[in-house]
C-alpha cells in the first residue's frame, strides 16, 4: 500500500532510479520553440583550473629573470604575444585569445578564492550568491529543452561546494554534474582507453523494466501530489521540478549527448585521452545542442590537487599544460569548424595565481596579487594581452583588473551585461558589478 510508506522512505527507495540525477538540481524545460531573444542563443564554456594555475609558466612568462623558471617561451600567431613552450597548439590560435595579465584579487585561500572567482563576491554575509554558471543558465538558458542549462564536467568541489551552486536562484538553475568527484585522482577508463564521463543514474539499473519503473513513478507522483498540497512554499516545488526533469532526461533522446562513443576516434584522440580532453569534447556536443553554460575542470593530472603546485611545479605543469593544450585548442578548432565559436565565449581561470618566486621545494605558492586569465571566442577581440606585470611578475603595473571587471566583461561578450537577478530580499543583484574591459570586447 502506498500509504504504508513514509515519503522519506519512498524517496530513498526511488533514488536507485533517479536519485543521481535529482541531486544535481536542474530545471526541466517545457516550451517547444527556440527562444526569440538572440542573447539566449549564446553559450559560455568555463575551463576551470582547480588549485590555482601558474601564470609565470603559461601566459605571462618572465624569461631571463630568476622567477622565470625552467620553461622557454615561444612566439604565437599574434605578433608580440608569447606563451609557454608547452602550449604550442594554443600558440597557433593566439589570434583568438585575449590574455588578461593584470588580474588582482585578495583571496589566497582555496575555498574563499574559489567562491570569489565563481560568484564575483567574497564569501561573507548572509546571502548565498549564485555561481556564474547558474546566473548565465538563468539569463541565457533556452526554456524549451530537456537538457539542463548548466553542466559541470569532472569538477573538484571540495574547496567550496557553494561556489558551484545556484545560491539564492534555487535548484532549477543548479548544475548537472558529469563524472564529478570530490576525491582527486584518475577517472575510470573504458575499453577504448578513453576516460569515461558518466551522468550518475542516467541509465536504468539492470532488471528495472518499463512496467516496474512506471509503477515506481506513479507511486512517487502520488506521494508528491499529497506533499505539495500540504507544502506550498517554493522549495518543495523546485525540488519536484528537479525530479520531473530527471525522469524527462532519462526517457529522452537528448541523453545521447553524453555518449561520446559516436565521435570519430581520430577526433577523440585530438582532444586527448584525459578527463579534461574528453570533457572539452562533451562541452562541444552540449553547446551544439543548445546548452548555455558548460564548465570543464582540469585539476587532478599531477596526482595532487591539480595546479596546486607547492612542490615539483615544473614536472606537474608540464603534464597539465599538455592536457590543457590538446583539449582547449581542439575545442576551439572544432567549434570554429561547426560555426559555433562566434556564439560561444570561453573563459579560462582558476581561484588565484601562483607566486612568481620559486620556493625551496621547486614549487610556487598561492598568489592572488598579480595573475592571468584568458578570454576567447564570441564577443572577444583576440590576439592581445591586456594589462602588464613588472619584470619579476610580482605586481600589476598597467591595466589592473578585478574579478568583478572580468565577469562583467564576460557578461558583455555574451550580451547580458547589466542584467540582474532578484535576491530573496527583493533587491536586484547584477550578475557582475564591475566595469567591462572595452579593449578586449569585439
Secondary structure per residue as TSV (DSSP state, phi and psi in degrees):
chain	resnum	aa	ss	phi	psi
A	1	X	-	360.0	136.1
A	2	X	G	-61.6	-39.7
A	3	X	G	-69.7	-17.0
A	4	X	G	-79.3	-11.1
A	5	X	S	-97.8	138.3
A	6	X	-	-73.6	157.3
A	7	X	H	-61.1	-41.2
A	8	X	H	-63.2	-43.2
A	9	X	H	-62.1	-41.9
A	10	X	H	-68.3	-43.1
A	11	X	H	-60.4	-39.4
A	12	X	H	-63.0	-38.4
A	13	X	H	-67.6	-42.5
A	14	X	H	-65.6	-23.7
A	15	X	H	-58.7	-24.0
A	16	X	H	-64.6	-21.3
A	17	X	H	-96.7	-41.3
A	18	X	H	-130.4	2.6
A	19	X	H	-60.7	-41.0
A	20	X	H	-62.7	-36.2
A	21	X	H	-75.5	-40.5
A	22	X	H	-64.2	-33.4
A	23	X	T	-66.0	-18.2
A	24	X	T	-77.5	-22.0
A	25	X	-	75.3	53.6
A	26	X	B	-117.5	163.3
A	27	X	-	-100.4	129.4
A	28	X	-	-70.5	140.6
A	29	X	-	-107.7	128.4
A	30	X	-	-110.5	-22.9
A	31	X	-	-71.0	167.9
A	32	X	S	-109.3	-13.5
A	33	X	S	-116.0	154.0
A	34	X	-	-62.4	146.0
A	35	X	-	-62.8	138.6
A	36	X	S	-76.7	-23.4
A	37	X	-	-69.0	123.3
A	38	X	G	-62.2	-31.0
A	39	X	G	-64.6	-24.4
A	40	X	G	-77.8	-0.1
A	41	X	G	-102.9	10.6
A	42	X	-	-91.5	155.3
A	43	X	E	-133.6	155.5
A	44	X	E	-131.8	135.3
A	45	X	E	-119.0	120.7
A	46	X	E	-99.9	122.3
A	47	X	E	-97.5	102.8
A	48	X	E	-96.5	121.2
A	49	X	E	-101.9	87.7
A	50	X	T	-66.0	132.2
A	51	X	T	109.1	-23.3
A	52	X	-	97.7	99.9
A	53	X	-	-76.8	151.7
A	54	X	-	-84.7	118.6
A	55	X	S	-72.4	-31.1
A	56	X	T	-70.6	-19.5
A	57	X	T	-111.7	14.6
A	58	X	T	-133.9	-74.7
A	59	X	T	-115.8	-2.3
A	60	X	S	-138.4	66.1
A	61	X	-	-68.4	152.7
A	62	X	-	-128.1	66.8
A	63	X	T	-63.8	139.7
A	64	X	T	85.0	-10.7
A	65	X	S	-99.0	152.4
A	66	X	T	-62.4	-21.7
A	67	X	T	-81.9	-9.2
A	68	X	S	-64.4	-34.0
A	69	X	-	84.1	-163.3
A	70	X	S	-83.2	-24.6
A	71	X	-	-82.6	149.9
A	72	X	-	-92.8	158.4
A	73	X	E	-103.0	155.4
A	74	X	E	-128.9	153.1
A	75	X	E	-71.7	146.7
A	76	X	-	-109.4	-177.3
A	77	X	S	-70.2	-11.7
A	78	X	S	-103.4	122.2
A	79	X	T	-53.5	129.2
A	80	X	T	83.3	-8.1
A	81	X	-	-100.6	122.9
A	82	X	E	-125.9	138.9
A	83	X	E	-120.4	177.4
A	84	X	E	-64.7	148.3
A	85	X	T	-60.9	-18.6
A	86	X	T	-91.9	11.7
A	87	X	-	-125.7	52.1
A	88	X	H	-67.6	-36.0
A	89	X	H	-70.3	-40.1
A	90	X	H	-67.4	-33.7
A	91	X	H	-60.2	-35.2
A	92	X	H	-68.8	-19.6
A	93	X	T	-111.2	18.1
A	94	X	G	-62.8	-21.3
A	95	X	G	-65.9	-12.9
A	96	X	G	-105.6	1.9
A	97	X	E	-111.9	138.6
A	98	X	E	-115.7	110.2
A	99	X	E	-87.7	123.9
A	100	X	E	-95.7	102.5
A	101	X	E	-96.8	2.0
A	102	X	E	-113.4	23.0
A	103	X	E	-69.9	135.2
A	104	X	-	-142.3	122.8
A	105	X	-	-129.6	-178.3
A	106	X	S	-122.2	3.3
A	107	X	-	-106.2	111.3
A	108	X	-	-105.3	9.0
A	109	X	S	-97.1	139.4
A	110	X	H	-55.1	-49.9
A	111	X	H	-65.2	-46.3
A	112	X	H	-70.1	-39.9
A	113	X	H	-65.1	-39.5
A	114	X	H	-61.5	-45.4
A	115	X	H	-63.6	-44.4
A	116	X	H	-60.4	-49.5
A	117	X	H	-69.6	-29.2
A	118	X	H	-93.6	-13.9
A	119	X	H	-119.0	-20.9
A	120	X	S	83.0	6.1
A	121	X	S	-131.9	146.7
A	122	X	-	-70.8	150.0
A	123	X	S	-77.2	89.3
A	124	X	-	-157.1	157.6
A	125	X	S	82.9	176.6
A	126	X	S	-81.9	-13.5
A	127	X	-	-85.9	129.9
A	128	X	-	-96.5	105.8
A	129	X	-	-79.6	150.2
A	130	X	-	-73.5	149.2
A	131	X	-	-67.9	161.4
A	132	X	H	-60.4	-32.4
A	133	X	H	-64.0	-43.3
A	134	X	H	-66.4	-42.4
A	135	X	H	-62.6	-44.0
A	136	X	H	-71.8	-31.3
A	137	X	H	-61.5	-39.1
A	138	X	H	-68.3	-44.7
A	139	X	H	-93.5	-16.4
A	140	X	H	-109.9	-17.1
A	141	X	-	-64.0	142.4
A	142	X	-	-89.6	125.5
A	143	X	T	-91.4	48.6
A	144	X	T	-145.1	20.2
A	145	X	-	-127.8	154.5
A	146	X	S	-80.3	-35.3
A	147	X	S	-65.8	145.6
A	148	X	-	-68.8	160.7
A	149	X	S	-91.8	-3.5
A	150	X	E	-140.4	113.3
A	151	X	E	-123.4	131.2
A	152	X	E	-117.6	122.7
A	153	X	E	-113.0	125.2
A	154	X	S	62.8	35.6
A	155	X	-	-84.3	135.7
A	156	X	-	-99.7	111.2
A	157	X	-	-110.7	2.6
A	158	X	T	-63.9	-25.8
A	159	X	T	-64.9	-39.9
A	160	X	-	-168.4	96.6
A	161	X	G	-65.9	-32.2
A	162	X	G	-62.5	-25.7
A	163	X	G	-69.3	-11.9
A	164	X	G	-105.5	-4.7
A	165	X	S	-96.3	-177.9
A	166	X	-	-85.0	-8.2
A	167	X	G	56.1	-137.5
A	168	X	G	-71.6	-7.0
A	169	X	G	-71.8	-22.5
A	170	X	-	92.3	166.2
A	171	X	T	-63.2	-20.7
A	172	X	T	-62.5	-21.6
A	173	X	B	-108.4	13.2
A	174	X	-	-78.3	169.1
A	175	X	-	-86.1	155.2
A	176	X	E	-95.8	119.4
A	177	X	E	-89.2	131.2
A	178	X	E	-118.4	122.3
A	179	X	S	59.2	25.2
A	180	X	-	-81.8	147.9
A	181	X	-	-149.5	141.8
A	182	X	S	-92.1	7.2
A	183	X	S	-115.4	119.8
A	184	X	-	-65.9	147.7
A	185	X	S	147.6	170.7
A	186	X	-	-70.9	148.4
A	187	X	-	-81.6	160.3
A	188	X	-	-67.9	148.5
A	189	X	B	-106.4	147.5
A	190	X	-	-92.9	-174.3
A	191	X	T	-66.6	-24.3
A	192	X	T	-81.1	-4.1
A	193	X	S	84.7	6.3
A	194	X	S	-99.2	144.3
A	195	X	B	-56.4	139.4
A	196	X	-	-100.4	118.1
A	197	X	-	-101.6	124.5
A	198	X	-	-132.1	147.5
A	199	X	-	-90.4	120.2
A	200	X	T	-58.3	130.0
A	201	X	T	66.5	16.5
A	202	X	-	-68.6	-37.8
A	203	X	S	-88.1	137.6
A	204	X	-	-66.9	141.3
A	205	X	-	-64.2	148.7
A	206	X	T	-60.6	135.1
A	207	X	T	95.3	-9.6
A	208	X	-	-90.6	100.5
A	209	X	-	-78.1	167.8
A	210	X	H	-57.9	-42.9
A	211	X	H	-64.0	-42.4
A	212	X	H	-66.7	-40.2
A	213	X	H	-66.0	-41.1
A	214	X	H	-60.5	-39.7
A	215	X	H	-64.2	-42.8
A	216	X	H	-62.2	-43.7
A	217	X	H	-66.3	-37.5
A	218	X	H	-63.5	-41.4
A	219	X	H	-63.3	-44.0
A	220	X	H	-62.0	-44.4
A	221	X	H	-61.8	-37.1
A	222	X	H	-65.7	-45.8
A	223	X	H	-62.8	-43.1
A	224	X	H	-63.9	-41.5
A	225	X	H	-60.2	-43.6
A	226	X	H	-66.1	-41.4
A	227	X	H	-65.0	-44.5
A	228	X	H	-68.6	-27.3
A	229	X	H	-64.0	-34.8
A	230	X	H	-91.3	-14.5
A	231	X	-	-131.4	102.4
A	232	X	-	-97.5	5.5
A	233	X	S	-72.6	169.1
A	234	X	H	-68.5	-33.9
A	235	X	H	-62.4	-50.0
A	236	X	H	-60.5	-37.8
A	237	X	H	-65.6	-40.3
A	238	X	H	-63.8	-43.2
A	239	X	H	-68.2	-31.4
A	240	X	H	-63.4	-41.4
A	241	X	H	-62.9	-34.3
A	242	X	H	-62.4	-47.2
A	243	X	H	-63.2	-43.1
A	244	X	H	-61.2	-40.4
A	245	X	H	-65.7	-37.0
A	246	X	H	-60.8	-45.9
A	247	X	H	-64.7	-41.1
A	248	X	H	-59.3	-44.0
A	249	X	H	-68.6	-39.7
A	250	X	H	-58.1	-33.1
A	251	X	T	-100.9	14.1
A	252	X	S	-112.9	149.8
A	253	X	G	-67.6	-18.2
A	254	X	G	-60.7	-22.4
A	255	X	G	-63.1	-18.6
A	256	X	G	-64.1	-17.1
A	257	X	G	-58.6	-28.0
A	258	X	G	-87.9	-1.3
A	259	X	-	-96.1	104.3
A	260	X	G	-83.7	-6.0
A	261	X	G	-65.8	-18.3
A	262	X	G	-80.1	-9.6
A	263	X	S	-80.3	146.0
A	264	X	-	-58.2	138.7
A	265	X	H	-61.5	-34.1
A	266	X	H	-61.8	-39.5
A	267	X	H	-70.2	-41.5
A	268	X	H	-62.1	-37.5
A	269	X	H	-64.2	-39.9
A	270	X	H	-63.5	-37.6
A	271	X	H	-67.6	-28.5
A	272	X	-	109.3	143.0
A	273	X	S	-83.6	56.7
A	274	X	S	-135.2	161.4
A	275	X	H	-58.9	-43.3
A	276	X	H	-64.5	-46.6
A	277	X	H	-61.1	-47.6
A	278	X	H	-69.8	-28.6
A	279	X	H	-65.5	-37.5
A	280	X	H	-65.1	-38.7
A	281	X	H	-63.4	-42.9
A	282	X	H	-62.2	-38.6
A	283	X	H	-59.1	-43.3
A	284	X	H	-61.6	-43.2
A	285	X	H	-63.4	-37.5
A	286	X	H	-72.6	-42.9
A	287	X	H	-60.8	-40.5
A	288	X	H	-58.5	-29.1
A	289	X	T	-99.5	10.5
A	290	X	T	98.1	3.2
A	291	X	-	-67.5	132.2
A	292	X	S	-83.6	-31.0
A	293	X	E	-138.4	123.8
A	294	X	E	-130.7	134.6
A	295	X	E	-120.3	143.9
A	296	X	E	-126.6	129.8
A	297	X	E	-102.9	138.7
A	298	X	-	-121.2	112.4
A	299	X	-	-167.3	13.3
A	300	X	-	-130.0	4.3
A	301	X	T	-62.3	-37.2
A	302	X	T	-77.1	-4.0
A	303	X	S	89.0	-10.5
A	304	X	S	-108.4	-135.0
A	305	X	S	-103.7	68.4
A	306	X	T	57.3	-117.2
A	307	X	T	-79.6	5.2
A	308	X	-	-81.0	68.2
A	309	X	-	-92.4	68.9
A	310	X	S	-69.6	-19.2
A	311	X	S	-142.1	157.8
A	312	X	S	49.8	44.0
A	313	X	H	-56.4	-45.9
A	314	X	H	-73.4	-37.2
A	315	X	H	-65.5	-42.0
A	316	X	H	-65.4	-46.7
A	317	X	H	-69.4	-30.9
A	318	X	H	-59.4	-45.2
A	319	X	H	-72.2	-43.7
A	320	X	H	-60.3	-40.6
A	321	X	H	-64.8	-37.5
A	322	X	H	-62.3	-42.9
A	323	X	H	-64.5	-44.3
A	324	X	H	-62.8	-46.3
A	325	X	H	-60.9	-47.7
A	326	X	H	-65.8	-49.4
A	327	X	H	-67.2	-47.4
A	328	X	H	-69.4	-47.4
A	329	X	H	-63.5	-41.1
A	330	X	H	-67.2	-37.6
A	331	X	H	-58.7	-47.7
A	332	X	H	-65.5	-41.4
A	333	X	H	-65.4	-41.9
A	334	X	H	-64.4	-45.5
A	335	X	H	-61.4	-42.1
A	336	X	H	-63.1	-44.8
A	337	X	H	-65.9	-24.8
A	338	X	T	-96.6	6.2
A	339	X	T	72.6	24.0
A	340	X	-	-108.1	-11.8
A	341	X	G	-67.2	-35.4
A	342	X	G	-68.5	-20.9
A	343	X	G	-104.7	7.0
A	344	X	E	-125.8	120.9
A	345	X	E	-101.7	132.0
A	346	X	E	-111.0	133.9
A	347	X	E	-123.4	125.9
A	348	X	E	-108.1	124.0
A	349	X	E	-167.8	164.8
A	350	X	E	-127.5	-160.5
A	351	X	S	-84.2	-20.2
A	352	X	-	-171.6	179.4
A	353	X	E	-96.5	-162.4
A	354	X	E	-131.7	154.3
A	355	X	-	-57.0	135.6
A	356	X	S	-62.2	-35.5
A	357	X	S	-70.7	143.0
A	358	X	-	-95.7	126.7
A	359	X	-	-82.3	173.0
A	360	X	T	-61.5	-18.9
A	361	X	T	-91.9	17.4
A	362	X	S	56.2	41.7
A	363	X	-	-126.8	176.3
A	364	X	-	-126.2	138.4
A	365	X	-	-99.4	-179.2
A	366	X	E	-62.9	138.7
A	367	X	E	-154.8	99.3
A	368	X	-	-90.8	-4.2
A	369	X	S	-72.7	-33.7
A	370	X	S	-156.9	105.2
A	371	X	E	-151.1	-175.2
A	372	X	E	-125.8	147.8
A	373	X	E	-133.4	172.5
A	374	X	E	-137.1	137.0
A	375	X	E	-114.7	148.3
A	376	X	E	-155.9	163.5
A	377	X	E	87.6	-146.8
A	378	X	T	-58.8	131.0
A	379	X	T	80.9	1.5
A	380	X	B	-112.7	133.8
A	381	X	-	-88.0	102.2
A	382	X	-	-81.4	-175.4
A	383	X	S	76.4	27.5
A	384	X	E	-150.6	160.8
A	385	X	E	-116.4	129.8
A	386	X	E	-107.6	129.3
A	387	X	S	89.9	163.6
A	388	X	E	-152.7	139.0
A	389	X	E	-103.6	164.4
A	390	X	-	-71.9	-178.5
A	391	X	T	-57.3	-35.4
A	392	X	T	-94.8	-2.5
A	393	X	S	76.2	17.7
A	394	X	S	-91.1	-15.9
A	395	X	S	-153.5	156.3
A	396	X	E	-81.8	128.5
A	397	X	E	-112.7	-8.2
A	398	X	E	-157.7	132.9
A	399	X	-	68.3	48.9
A	400	X	-	-67.0	138.0
A	401	X	B	-128.2	136.4
A	402	X	-	-95.7	167.2
A	403	X	H	-63.1	-34.6
A	404	X	H	-64.3	-39.0
A	405	X	H	-65.2	-42.2
A	406	X	H	-60.6	-49.0
A	407	X	H	-69.7	-32.5
A	408	X	H	-64.1	-37.9
A	409	X	H	-64.6	-43.9
A	410	X	H	-58.7	-46.8
A	411	X	H	-63.0	-40.2
A	412	X	H	-66.3	-38.3
A	413	X	H	-62.5	-30.5
A	414	X	T	-89.4	-3.7
A	415	X	T	84.1	16.2
A	416	X	-	-124.2	30.3
A	417	X	T	-63.7	135.6
A	418	X	T	82.2	-1.3
A	419	X	-	-75.1	142.2
A	420	X	E	-127.4	155.4
A	421	X	E	-110.4	162.8
A	422	X	E	-99.5	120.4
A	423	X	-	-74.9	164.9
A	424	X	T	-55.2	-26.8
A	425	X	T	-74.0	-9.7
A	426	X	S	91.8	-0.6
A	427	X	-	-85.7	134.0
A	428	X	E	-70.1	132.1
A	429	X	E	-120.9	112.1
A	430	X	E	-61.3	150.0
A	431	X	S	-57.3	-45.2
A	432	X	-	-139.7	134.4
A	433	X	-	-99.2	4.7
A	434	X	S	-87.3	-170.1
A	435	X	-	-106.7	123.6
A	436	X	-	-64.0	147.0
A	437	X	-	-84.3	98.5
A	438	X	G	-61.7	-30.8
A	439	X	G	-64.7	-23.0
A	440	X	G	-104.1	2.8
A	441	X	B	-93.8	135.7
A	442	X	-	-89.9	360.0
